[in-house]
Amino acid sequence: MRTIEINGKNFDSLNGFYDEIEKHLIEGDCPWGRNLDSLQELVSCCFNYTDNLKKDVSQIIWNDFEKSKHELVDKKGSKSLIEILEDILTNNRNIKFEKK
């Protein structure tokens, strides 16, 4: 099992968030397309597209979440980008999500 740490100091846009996530992608047939649908699929598969369950992500820690909350304010429908990202990252019950 792995822990992913997202550092909010490293980005201030959705593209920057994607750059931060890419640091944690591993081998396998990963469908990463740098969009919200691809992120949803990554989370649903515990960031692991191999048969090795030891590579599953069991925890995501988002450091400097408050900074990101103030910067990722673009709206997609009725939700802000930060709300959508938080929804996606908390959608897999096998992954603990922690904001710091």
N, C-alpha and C positions, 0 to 999 in steps of 0.2 A: 504494500500500500504506500502511496506517495502523498505528500502534501505540496500543494501549489501555493506560492505566495505572490500575490499581485501587489505591486508597489505603486500607489496612486501618485507618488512624486515623479514617476517616470513618464506620465502622460497627462494630456488635458483635452483629448479628443477621442472619438471612437476609433479612428485609425491607430492612435497611440495605444489604446487599450488592446487592439488586435495585436500590435507589435509585442506588447507585454505577454499576452497569452501564447503567442508563437514560441516563446522561450521554453514553454513547458510541453510542447507537442513531441511525441516520440514516434518511433518507427511503426510501421503497419500501414494499412491502406486508409489513411486519414483523409476524410472528405473536406478538409478545411478550405473554405472559400472566402474567408474574411467577411462574413456577414452574420446576421443574427440567427438565421436558420442553421448555418453551419455550427455556430457556437452552441445552439440547442442540441444538435446531434452529438457534438463532442462531450457535452455534460451528460447526456443520456447514456453514453458509452464509457463514462468515468475516465475520459481522455485516453482511452486505451483501445487500440485497434489491433491487438495481438492476442494470442491465447494465454499469455502469461499474466495471471491475475495479480501478481505482485506489482505489476505496473499500473494497476487501477489507482485512480486518485480517490482518497478517502476524506480529504479535507482541503478546503480552499480558504486561505486567509487573505483578506484584502486590507493591506496596510494603507493608512492615510485615506480611508474611505470618505471622511468628511470633506477633504479637498476635492475628491472626485465628485462628490454629491453637489458641490457648488459649481463645478465646471461642466459636468455632463448634463446640461439642462435642456438640450434640444428635445422637442416633443415629437413623438411618433404616435399619432392619434391622441388619445386622452392621457397617455402616460409619458413621463420624461424618460430619457435614455437611461438614466441611472436606475429608475424603477424597473425598466425592462431587463437590464443586465442583472439586477438583483433577483428578479423573478426567474430568469434562466438559470442562474447559478444556484438557486435554492430548489430547483425542480427535481433533482435526483435525491431521493431519500437516503442513498448510500454515501452521499457526500455531505459532510458537515461544512457549513458556510459560516465564517466568522469575520466580522467587520472590526477593524482596529483603527 
